[in-house]
């Protein structure tokens, strides 16, 4: 049996009785039969059904993504709904998010019953919840592909938009001082040893500052750790020149170590 094609659709409403947009998924054939979505929420169901019955011309249904299976359409539906944050947006009458083709409750304006609460689940329940999630992959290769597709080109929520100069300036201000030393996510962990292999200095994101503070030859030590701990000033060439103040560091070396967790 050949499975029917499915799609994700976008409904636009031009009236004033309820929000303007709705995102859903269904078999493609139903769209050609005049399907205008389904609404079961207590807040909008009666209003939407009444409007669709009395003023159907106010609704426009557009297919925004076609899929080979109903399951793929359900996954894509959920991804697009999350991208537009439909549950928390006043522009959509969606009250829930699709999860792999199934609906899970995520009501607008209704605070979760367990928000901020502690000890509401028994130890047994917590263990069951933990076990049920072990080995679960939240994104399959197919859903990853779909996620990439809906964030490409005009489907990307930020398509054609640009950050303002004021916002960029605020970001720079907020990040000022947060990328230095051990705060830098690319900070290196480096140990410096003397000629006898005794640890002298341990650096994490402050290699240059450590060298300056202790009058160490930073350039030579930098070359050392980039060459897997090559000892300093070992060349026998008569042209090799060592500054007088650095002769005491002959044989020293530096190596990368495992970064701090």
N, C-alpha and C positions, 0 to 999 in steps of 0.2 A: 504493500500500500504506500503510495506516494504522499508524503506529508504536505499539508497545505502551507503555502507561504504566509508569513505573518509580518506585521509592521508595527512601528511606533508612530502614533499620530498626534497631531497638535490641533486642538480646537480653539478657535478665536471667537469670542462673543462680542458683538458690537452694541449690546443693550446696556441697561444700567441697574439690573436687578441683582446681579451677583458678579464676582470677579471675572476678568476678561479672558483667562486662559485655562487650559486643561491639557495634561499630557497623559496618554494612555497607550495600551497596546492591544492588538486584536488580530484575528486572521484578516489578511488583506481583502479577501472576497467580501467581507462584511462592509468595508468602507464603500465599495461600489454599490452596495445595496442600501446606502443612505444611513449607515450607522453613525450616531452622533455621541458616542461615549456612554458610560454608565456612571451614575452618581448615587451612592448609598449612604452618604454622610447625613447625620441628623440635621446639620446646619443648612445644607444646600439642596438635599435631594428633592424636596417638594417644589422648591423654587425653580430649580433647573428643569425638572420634568414638565412643570407648568409652562415655562418659557419655551421649551423645545416643542411643545404641543401647539401653543398658540402663536409663537413667532419663530418658526424654524429658519426663516431667512436671515435671522440675526446670527446664525452659527455658520462658521466656515471650518471644514475639516481638511487638514493637509497631512499627507504622509511625509514624515521627515526621515524615516529610516526603514529600509526593507530587510527582512531576515529570512533565513532558510527554514527556521523552526519557530514554533510558538515559544519554546523555552528561551531561545536567543533573544526574541523580541521582549520577553519579560525582563531579561537581564539588562538589555539596552534601555528599556523603559525606566528601570530603577536608576541606572547611571545618569540618564538625562535629567530625571527628576531631582536627583541629588545635586547635579551641576547647577540647576536653576533654583535650588533650595525651595522647592514648591511648597513644602509644608509650612515654612515660616514666611512665605511671601504673600502679601495681600493681592498680588496680581494673578494668583491661581486659586481655583476652587478645589484643587487636590487636597485632601486631608490626610492622606497616607502615602507611603513610599512602597513601590514594588520591590520585592526582594526575590530574585531568581524566579520571577513570575508569580510569586505569592505576595499577598498583602500583609504588611505588619503595621500595627497601629502606631501612629505618631501624630497625635492630634494637636492642631493649632490651639494655642491659648489654654491648654489643659495641662497643669503641672503634673509630672509623673508622681504616682503615689509614694514611691520610695526615694524621692529626691532629698538628699541631705540626711537620710536616715541611716543608722548603723545597727547591726545586729538583727535585721529583719529576716535574714535567711539562716536556717540551721546549718550546722557543720556538714550534715549529710547532703543538704541541698547544694551547698557550695562545692562539695566534692563532685557531685553529679554534674554540675554546670562546668566544672573544670575538665572532667573526663570527656564530656560531650564535645568539647572544643579541641581536644588533642588530635592533631593530624588533619584538622580541617583547613582547607585552602580556600580563603575567601575570594580569590580570583583565579579562575581557570584560564588556560591559554586563550580560550575563546573570548572570555569576558575582558581579558587584557587587550585583545585585539579590538573589541568593540569600544572599550574605553578610549583607546588611542584614536579611533575613528571619530568619536563624538567630540574630541578636543582638537580636531584638525580643521583649519580653514574657517568657514563661516559658522560652523557649529560651536566653535570655541566661544565661551562667554565673553572673552576679552577681545574678540576679533574686531579690528579697526579702531580700538581704543588705545589711549596712551596715558601714562601716569603724568600728572601735572608736575611742573618744576617745584612747586611748593611741597608736594608730597615727597618728591625725591630728596629735597633739602631736609625734610623732617626725618626721613630714613637715615640720612647721613649723620644727622645730629644724634639720633637714637643709638646708632651703632658706634659712635665715637668712643674709643677706649675699650670696646668690647672685643676687638680682634687682636689685641696685643698679648704677648707672652703666652701663658698657659690658657688664656681665654680663646686663643686662635684655634679653630678646629684642625688646622694643619700644623700645629706646633709639633716640633720634633723633640724626642727624648734622646739626649746625647750624654755619654759619660766620657770624661777626660782622665787619662792615666799617665803616670810618669814613666820614665824609661825602665823601671823595675816592675811595671804592671800594677802599681798600687793606685787605687782610685783617688783622684784629687778633687774633682768637681763633677757634680751631677746636674745637668741642665734640662729643663723642660720648657721650651718656648722662650728661653732667655740666654741662648748660647752667646750671642754677640755681647750682650750686657755683662755676662759673666767674664768674657775675655777682656773687655775694657776695664772692668773693675779690678781685675787681678793682673793686668798687664800681660795677658797671654797673646800669642801670635794667632789671631783669629783666622787669618787667611790660610796659614799652614795647617791649622787644626781642622779647618773646613775642608781642605783638600784631603786630609787624613781620613775623616769619616766618610767622605765620598768615595774613597778608595779602600773601603773595608778595613780601616785601622792601620793604614800605612804609617810607620814611624816617621817622625819629623827629621828633616835635614840629614838624610842618609846618603845623599849623592856624593860620589868620590870625585866628581868633576872639579878640576881646578877653577872653573869659572863659577862654581857654586859660591854664593855669597850669603852669609848669615849676619844679620845685624847683631852687634855686640850684645845688646840687651836680650836677644833671643837665644844666645848660645846655650844658656842653662837649660833650655827646653829640648835639646837634641835627644831624640829617642822617644819623646812623648808621643802619644797617639790618642785619637778620639774615635768612638764607635757609636752607631745607633743602638739603642736599647728598646725594649718593649715599652710602648707609650703607656702612660698612666691610664687606668680605666676611667 
